[in-house]
Amino acid sequence: MADARLGVSAIALVLAVVALGPGWVSAWWLLAPAAAFVGLVIAYDAIGRRRRRVERRVAFYEAGLDRLGDRWPGRGDSGERFLTPDHPFDADLDLFGTGSLFERLCTARTGAGKATLAHWLLRPADPAEIRARQEAIAELKDRLDLREDIALLGDDVERGLHPAALIAWGEQPPGFRWAGWPLVVGGLATLNLAALASWIGGLGGLPLFGSIVATLILGRLVRLDLGRTIGAIDERADELRLLSSLLERIEQEPFSAPRLRTIRATSGVDGEPPSREIARLARLATLLEFRRNQLFAPIAFLTLWTTHLALAIERWRARSGRSIERWLDAVGQFEALCALASYAFECPNDPFPEILPEEEGPIVQARSLGHPLIPSDRVVRNDLALGGPDGPRVLLVSGSNMSGKSTLMRSLGVNVVLALAGAPVRAASMRLSPLQLGATLRVQDSLQAGRSRFYAEITRLRTLVDLASSPPPLLFLLDEILHGTNSHDRRSGAEGVIKGLLDRGAIGLVTTHDLALAEIVASLGHPAENVHFEDHLENGEIRFDYVMRPGVVRKSNALALMRAVGLEV
């Protein structure tokens, strides 16, 4: 196909030389290779679309097999752009980045779907919203054909529309405010073509030269309006077509879950469905891209192609621009629900958690809790209970290095994130009330900001105390609390911070190597318990079982680890 297009281009070049030079043939003969070239482009595009669809089908199932085989880290969208500086838990719980929860979950193809999924992971939903998502995910879970269709729609999108930018574009004041622009643009395009025809007919090139100068002046006058009108959708035709296809597929699908029916019922404009409105914009964006074709560029210039399309896009925006936010929200929600439904399908033993009323909280109870990102053949599960009428408000977790303390915290935190997003959890069962999260597992120093690790930690702790002062209750996960200071200040400071959080209605886990901190359980004034992880020596090597046990750990592996790496102690 590429050779055929090259051959047609060569013929067109030869005809142009003999027609515009010696005049051996009429210049109208150039229309024949032009028509042939357009036909080849259309055929090539159709063949390319079929090939890409097959490739996407293969990629869809390969990605699923990678997830089932725990080969997915580094092969999907890491979502690192959604990391927020000083967020109370996103980096601590590995929500984004290579090997993250987002990468494991995300099957969305549009920017709106990815942004919605990230938003759900970062911001816990209220009980009614969680239950609505659970019902929708349960319905989508076994509809593999639908999720496959969604994966195969449209073309692959490399960059993607930025949802916020597209929404802002739709709500901008109109450009080209003078009502006479269409007449001026249409008249000048007609003049250009007439001048070109007169030049080809041998009547001289002065009229053509004058009309070209007028075209350049007009382009200068409208350049700002052009930029405002086409900037957000220029080179975005692929994703606009994908958005249209997704909306059309949603509009055609029968659903029973109320959330899915609400998404399907998203209204269009003047009786037209959203998919058709977006398809119109996609066609305009596709036509806009023609101006970059080297063979078409002269025609685009003479016909004022870009300005004509900008005026058409402006009319579309005036009619439908303020509906973009609703349509992107519908697509975003649907793709996020499909992503969580794929996770539920691939993890059939993971149940939906029971979301308790606010008045029963704060409470988290889980049987056989494990980390969802650890392969199933290696994950170790533990029972855990916090809050409620009979449970402790805080667990102080002691244990040696590498024994599983931080993994327990991350297991709890990530599963709470999943639960409050509406997804299944990695546990035999789980019950929890509405909560907000805060953690100190990944607090770091900053050379650029001149901030020590200790200062960064106490700053985060202040943030968590502030969070605990407003509903819903806080679930705090404090790893090696205040380990950057001396033992006396550490004990006093840790006791004060934990008591302050508990006084504000929070619950949580605190890990420590400092066994002196285990003694504060009796003085907190709230139900609290000590738990620990153990290790043992086996054939000269330290072994861990990662099982949580009641009480305080009675031995340390620090010296054994030092000897294991060759340090004489």
C-alpha positions in Angstrom: 0.0 0.0 0.0 2.8 2.4 0.8 4.5 1.5 -2.5 1.2 2.3 -4.4 0.9 5.7 -2.7 4.5 6.4 -3.6 3.9 5.5 -7.2 0.8 7.7 -7.4 2.8 10.6 -5.9 5.5 10.1 -8.5 2.9 10.1 -11.3 1.4 13.3 -9.9 4.8 14.9 -9.8 5.5 14.0 -13.5 2.1 15.3 -14.6 2.7 18.5 -12.6 6.1 19.1 -14.3 4.7 18.5 -17.9 1.5 20.4 -17.2 2.9 23.5 -15.5 6.2 23.5 -17.5 5.9 22.9 -21.2 2.1 22.6 -21.0 2.0 19.3 -22.9 -1.1 18.2 -21.0 -3.8 20.0 -19.2 -3.3 20.6 -15.5 -6.8 19.1 -14.9 -5.1 15.7 -15.3 -3.7 16.2 -11.8 -7.1 15.4 -10.4 -6.8 11.7 -11.4 -3.7 10.9 -9.3 -5.2 13.1 -6.5 -8.4 11.0 -6.5 -6.3 7.8 -6.6 -4.2 8.9 -3.7 -7.3 9.7 -1.6 -8.7 6.3 -2.3 -5.4 4.6 -1.3 -5.3 6.6 1.9 -8.9 5.5 2.8 -8.1 1.8 2.0 -4.9 1.9 4.0 -6.7 3.4 6.9 -9.4 0.7 6.8 -6.8 -2.1 6.7 -4.9 -0.5 9.5 -7.9 -0.3 11.7 -8.6 -4.0 11.2 -5.0 -4.9 12.0 -5.0 -2.7 15.1 -8.2 -4.3 16.4 -6.7 -7.8 16.1 -3.6 -6.5 17.9 -5.7 -5.0 20.7 -7.7 -8.3 21.1 -4.4 -10.2 21.6 -3.1 -7.5 24.0 -6.3 -7.6 26.0 -6.0 -11.3 26.8 -2.2 -11.1 27.2 -2.6 -8.4 29.8 -5.2 -10.5 31.6 -2.9 -13.5 31.6 0.0 -11.3 32.9 -2.2 -10.1 35.8 -3.3 -13.7 36.6 0.4 -14.8 36.4 1.7 -11.9 38.5 3.7 -10.6 35.6 2.0 -7.3 35.4 4.4 -4.9 37.2 6.0 -2.5 34.7 3.7 -3.4 31.8 0.8 -1.1 32.5 0.1 2.5 33.3 1.9 3.4 36.5 -0.2 6.5 37.2 2.7 8.3 38.7 1.2 11.6 37.4 -1.5 11.2 40.1 1.0 11.3 43.0 0.4 14.3 45.1 3.1 15.9 47.2 2.5 15.6 51.0 -0.6 13.5 50.4 -1.4 11.6 53.7 -1.2 8.1 52.2 -0.8 7.7 48.4 3.0 7.1 48.4 2.9 5.3 51.7 0.6 2.6 50.3 2.1 2.4 46.8 -1.1 3.5 45.1 0.9 4.9 42.1 4.1 4.0 40.4 5.6 0.8 38.9 4.1 -2.2 40.6 1.5 -0.1 42.2 -2.2 -0.7 43.0 -3.2 1.6 40.2 -1.1 -0.3 37.6 -2.7 -3.6 38.8 -6.2 -2.2 38.5 -6.1 0.2 35.5 -7.6 -1.1 32.3 -9.1 2.3 31.3 -8.1 3.7 27.9 -9.3 7.3 28.2 -7.8 10.0 30.3 -11.3 10.4 32.0 -11.3 6.7 33.0 -7.8 6.8 34.4 -8.4 10.1 36.3 -11.7 8.7 37.8 -10.0 5.5 39.0 -7.2 7.5 40.6 -9.8 9.8 42.2 -11.6 6.9 43.7 -8.4 5.5 45.2 -7.4 8.8 46.7 -10.8 9.9 48.1 -12.9 7.5 50.1 -16.6 7.4 49.1 -19.6 7.5 51.4 -21.4 4.3 52.2 -24.3 4.8 49.7 -21.8 5.5 46.9 -19.7 2.4 47.9 -22.8 0.2 47.8 -23.8 1.6 44.4 -20.4 0.9 43.0 -20.3 -2.6 44.5 -23.7 -3.4 42.8 -22.4 -2.1 39.4 -19.1 -4.0 39.7 -20.9 -7.2 40.6 -23.0 -6.8 37.4 -20.0 -6.1 35.2 -17.8 -8.8 36.7 -19.0 -11.7 34.6 -19.7 -9.7 31.4 -16.4 -10.5 29.8 -17.7 -9.9 26.3 -18.7 -6.3 27.2 -15.3 -5.6 28.7 -13.6 -7.1 25.7 -15.7 -4.9 23.4 -14.7 -1.8 25.4 -11.0 -2.8 25.1 -11.4 -3.2 21.3 -13.3 0.0 20.5 -11.6 2.9 18.6 -7.9 3.3 18.1 -5.1 3.2 20.6 -4.5 6.5 22.2 -0.9 7.5 22.9 -1.3 10.9 24.6 -4.9 11.3 25.4 -7.2 14.2 26.1 -6.7 15.8 29.5 -10.2 15.8 31.0 -9.9 19.0 32.9 -8.5 20.8 29.8 -11.3 19.5 27.6 -13.9 20.5 30.1 -12.4 24.0 30.5 -12.3 24.3 26.7 -16.0 23.4 26.4 -16.9 26.2 28.9 -14.6 28.9 27.4 -16.2 32.1 26.0 -16.7 31.8 22.2 -14.1 32.9 19.8 -14.8 34.4 16.3 -17.4 36.7 17.9 -17.9 38.8 14.8 -20.9 37.3 12.9 -19.4 38.2 9.5 -16.4 35.8 9.7 -18.1 32.9 7.9 -18.9 35.2 4.9 -15.4 36.6 4.8 -13.7 33.2 5.0 -16.0 31.6 2.4 -15.6 34.6 0.1 -11.8 34.6 0.3 -11.7 30.8 -0.3 -13.8 31.2 -3.4 -11.6 34.0 -4.6 -8.5 31.9 -4.1 -9.9 29.0 -6.2 -11.1 31.4 -8.9 -7.6 33.0 -9.0 -6.0 29.6 -9.2 -8.3 28.6 -12.1 -7.5 31.8 -14.0 -3.7 31.2 -13.5 -4.0 27.6 -14.8 -6.0 28.9 -17.7 -3.2 31.2 -18.6 -4.7 34.5 -17.5 -1.8 35.5 -15.4 -0.8 35.1 -11.8 -1.4 38.6 -10.4 -5.0 37.8 -9.1 -3.6 34.6 -7.4 -0.8 36.6 -5.8 -3.2 39.1 -4.4 -5.6 36.5 -3.0 -2.7 34.7 -1.3 -1.6 38.0 0.3 -5.1 38.5 1.6 -5.2 35.0 2.9 -2.0 35.6 4.9 -3.4 38.8 6.3 -6.6 37.0 7.4 -4.6 34.2 9.0 -2.7 36.8 11.0 -6.0 38.4 12.2 -7.6 35.2 13.4 -4.6 33.4 14.8 -5.6 33.9 18.5 -9.1 32.8 17.9 -7.8 29.8 16.0 -5.6 28.8 18.9 -8.4 29.1 21.5 -10.8 27.2 19.3 -8.7 24.2 18.2 -6.0 24.0 20.8 -7.6 21.5 23.1 -8.7 19.0 20.4 -5.9 19.4 17.8 -4.3 16.0 17.2 -6.9 14.4 19.5 -9.2 12.8 16.9 -8.3 9.3 18.0 -9.5 9.8 21.6 -12.5 11.7 20.6 -13.5 8.8 18.3 -12.8 6.4 21.2 -15.0 8.5 23.5 -17.8 8.4 21.0 -17.5 4.7 20.6 -17.5 4.1 24.3 -20.6 6.3 24.8 -22.4 4.5 21.9 -21.6 1.1 23.4 -22.9 2.2 26.8 -26.0 3.6 25.3 -26.8 0.3 23.6 -26.2 -1.9 26.7 -29.0 -3.0 28.9 -28.2 -2.7 32.6 -30.0 -3.5 35.9 -27.7 -1.8 38.5 -28.9 1.7 39.2 -25.5 3.3 38.8 -25.0 1.7 35.4 -28.5 2.8 34.3 -27.8 6.3 35.4 -24.5 6.3 33.4 -26.4 5.0 30.3 -29.1 7.6 30.7 -26.7 10.5 30.4 -28.5 13.0 28.2 -27.3 14.5 25.0 -28.2 17.8 23.3 -31.5 18.5 21.6 -32.5 14.9 21.6 -29.2 13.7 20.1 -27.3 11.1 22.2 -23.9 12.0 23.6 -22.1 9.5 21.3 -23.4 11.3 18.2 -22.4 14.7 19.4 -18.8 13.6 20.3 -18.7 11.8 16.9 -19.3 15.1 15.2 -16.5 16.7 17.0 -14.2 13.8 16.2 -15.0 14.2 12.5 -14.1 17.8 12.7 -10.8 17.0 14.5 -10.0 14.3 11.9 -10.6 16.8 9.0 -8.5 19.3 10.9 -5.5 16.9 10.8 -5.7 16.8 7.0 -3.9 20.2 6.8 -0.7 18.4 7.9 -0.6 16.2 4.8 2.1 17.7 2.6 0.1 17.0 -0.6 -3.0 18.5 0.8 -1.4 21.5 2.5 -1.5 23.8 -0.6 -5.3 23.1 -1.0 -5.8 23.6 2.8 -4.2 27.0 2.5 -6.1 28.2 -0.5 -9.5 27.0 0.8 -8.8 28.3 4.3 -9.4 24.8 5.5 -8.3 25.3 9.1 -10.4 28.5 9.6 -13.5 26.9 8.1 -13.1 24.0 10.5 -12.4 26.3 13.4 -15.7 28.1 12.7 -17.5 24.7 12.6 -15.9 23.6 15.8 -16.9 26.9 17.4 -20.5 26.2 16.4 -20.2 22.8 18.0 -18.8 24.2 21.2 -21.6 26.8 21.4 -24.1 23.9 21.1 -22.5 21.2 23.2 -19.5 22.4 25.0 -21.1 22.7 28.4 -22.2 19.1 28.3 -18.6 17.7 27.9 -18.1 17.4 31.7 -21.2 15.2 32.0 -20.2 13.0 29.2 -16.6 12.6 30.4 -17.8 11.9 33.9 -20.1 9.1 32.5 -17.3 7.5 30.5 -14.8 7.9 33.4 -17.1 6.2 35.9 -17.9 3.4 33.4 -14.2 2.7 32.7 -13.3 2.8 36.4 -16.2 0.4 37.2 -15.0 -1.9 34.4 -11.4 -1.8 35.8 -12.6 -2.8 39.2 -14.9 -5.4 37.7 -11.9 -7.0 35.8 -10.1 -7.1 39.2 -13.2 -8.8 40.8 -13.3 -11.3 37.9 -9.6 -12.2 38.1 -9.8 -12.5 41.9 -13.0 -14.5 42.4 -12.1 -15.4 46.0 -11.9 -11.8 47.1 -15.3 -10.6 48.6 -16.9 -7.2 48.7 -16.5 -5.8 52.3 -19.5 -5.0 54.4 -19.8 -1.2 54.8 -21.2 -0.4 58.3 -23.2 2.7 59.2 -21.2 5.6 60.5 -22.7 5.4 64.0 -21.1 1.9 64.4 -17.6 3.2 63.8 -14.8 3.6 63.8 -14.2 -0.1 63.1 -12.2 -2.4 60.9 -12.5 -6.1 61.2 -10.8 -8.5 58.7 -10.4 -12.3 58.6 -7.4 -13.7 56.7 -6.2 -10.3 55.5 -3.5 -10.3 52.9 -1.8 -7.8 50.6 -3.4 -7.8 47.1 -0.2 -7.0 45.3 1.7 -10.0 46.8 1.4 -13.2 44.7 -1.1 -15.6 46.2 1.4 -18.3 46.6 3.6 -16.1 48.8 1.1 -13.9 50.7 0.7 -14.6 54.4 -2.7 -13.6 55.9 -3.6 -12.4 59.4 -6.8 -11.6 61.2 -7.1 -8.1 62.5 -9.7 -6.1 64.5 -9.7 -2.4 65.4 -12.4 -0.4 67.0 -16.0 -1.3 67.7 -17.5 -2.0 71.1 -15.0 -4.8 72.1 -11.9 -4.2 69.9 -8.7 -2.2 70.7 -8.5 1.3 69.3 -4.8 0.9 68.6 -2.4 -2.0 68.0 1.2 -1.4 68.9 3.2 -3.8 66.7 6.7 -4.8 67.7 9.1 -7.2 66.0 12.5 -7.5 64.4 13.7 -6.2 61.1 12.0 -7.7 58.0 9.5 -9.6 60.1 6.3 -8.2 58.5 5.3 -5.1 60.5 5.2 -2.7 57.6 3.6 -5.2 55.3 0.8 -5.7 57.8 0.2 -1.9 57.7 0.2 -1.8 54.0 -2.1 -4.8 53.7 -4.6 -3.0 56.0 -4.2 0.3 54.3 -4.5 -0.9 50.7 -7.5 -3.1 51.5 -9.2 -0.1 53.1 -8.5 1.9 50.0 -10.1 -0.8 47.9 -13.0 -1.2 50.2 -13.8 2.5 50.2 -13.5 2.7 46.4 -16.1 0.0 46.1 -13.8 -2.9 45.1 -13.4 -6.4 46.5 -10.7 -6.9 49.2 -8.0 -9.5 49.7 -9.5 -11.2 52.8 -11.9 -14.0 53.7 -14.2 -11.3 55.0 -14.0 -7.6 56.0 -16.3 -5.2 57.9 -15.5 -1.5 58.2 -17.2 1.9 58.8 -16.5 5.0 56.8 -12.9 6.1 57.4 -10.2 8.4 56.1 -6.6 7.3 55.9 -3.2 8.7 57.0 0.2 7.1 57.1 3.9 7.6 57.8 5.4 4.6 56.0 7.2 6.6 53.2 8.0 9.9 54.9 11.3 11.1 53.4 13.8 13.9 54.1 14.4 16.5 51.4 17.7 18.0 50.6 16.2 20.6 48.3 13.7 21.8 51.0 16.3 21.5 53.8 14.0 19.2 55.7 15.2 16.2 57.8 13.3 12.9 58.0 12.3 13.7 61.6 10.9 17.1 60.6 9.1 15.5 57.7 7.6 13.0 60.0 6.3 15.4 62.7 4.9 17.6 59.9 3.0 14.6 58.6 1.9 13.7 62.2 0.5 17.2 62.5 -1.4 16.7 59.3 -2.9 13.5 60.7 -3.9 15.1 63.9 -5.7 17.8 61.9 -7.4 15.1 59.8 -8.6 13.3 62.9 -10.3 16.4 64.1 -12.9 16.2 61.3 -15.2 13.3 60.2 -15.0 10.6 59.1 -12.8 9.0 61.8 -9.1 8.5 60.9 -7.3 5.2 60.4 -3.7 6.0 61.1 -0.7 3.8 60.2 2.4 5.0 61.9 5.6 3.1 61.0 8.6 3.3 63.4 7.1 6.3 65.1 9.6 9.1 65.9 12.6 6.8 65.4 14.7 9.9 64.5 15.0 11.2 68.1 16.3 9.9 71.4 14.5 7.2 73.4 13.2 9.6 76.1 11.7 12.1 73.7 10.5 9.3 71.5 8.5 7.6 74.2 7.0 10.8 75.5 6.3 12.2 72.0 4.8 8.9 70.7 2.5 8.6 73.8 1.3 12.1 73.3 0.7 11.8 69.6 -1.1 8.5 69.8 -3.2 9.6 72.8 -4.1 12.8 70.9 -5.2 10.8 67.8 -7.3 8.4 70.0 -8.9 11.3 71.9 -10.1 12.6 68.5 -11.8 9.3 67.7 -9.1 7.7 65.5 -8.0 4.1 65.3 -4.8 2.6 64.0 -1.6 0.7 64.0 1.8 1.8 65.3 5.0 -0.2 64.6 8.3 0.1 66.6 11.6 -1.5 67.2 11.8 0.2 70.6 10.4 -2.2 73.1 10.1 0.6 75.7 7.2 2.0 73.6 5.3 -1.2 74.2 4.9 0.0 77.8 2.7 3.0 76.8 -0.3 0.7 76.1 -1.4 0.8 79.7 -1.2 4.6 79.9 -3.1 5.7 76.8 -6.5 5.8 78.4 -8.1 3.9 75.5 -8.3 0.2 74.6 -4.9 -0.8 73.2 -3.0 -4.0 72.7 0.5 -5.1 72.0 1.1 -7.6 69.1 4.3 -8.8 67.5 6.0 -10.7 64.7 8.7 -13.4 65.4 11.6 -14.9 63.6 13.9 -17.9 64.2 17.3 -19.2 63.1 17.3 -22.2 60.8 20.6 -23.6 59.5 22.3 -20.3 60.2 19.7 -18.2 58.4 16.9 -16.1 59.8 13.4 -17.2 58.9 10.2 -15.4 59.2 6.6 -16.7 59.3 4.9 -13.3 59.1 2.2 -14.4 61.5 1.0 -11.8 64.0 0.9 -12.9 67.6 -0.4 -11.2 70.8 2.0 -9.6 73.2 5.4 -7.9 72.9 8.3 -9.5 71.0 11.0 -10.8 73.2 14.0 -11.1 70.9 15.7 -9.1 68.1 17.5 -10.2 65.0 19.6 -7.1 64.5 22.9 -8.7 65.6 22.2 -11.9 63.6 21.6 -9.8 60.5 24.8 -7.9 61.0 26.7 -11.1 61.4 25.0 -12.5 58.3 26.4 -9.7 56.1 29.9 -10.1 57.6 30.0 -7.4 60.3 31.9 -8.5 63.3 29.8 -7.7 66.4 
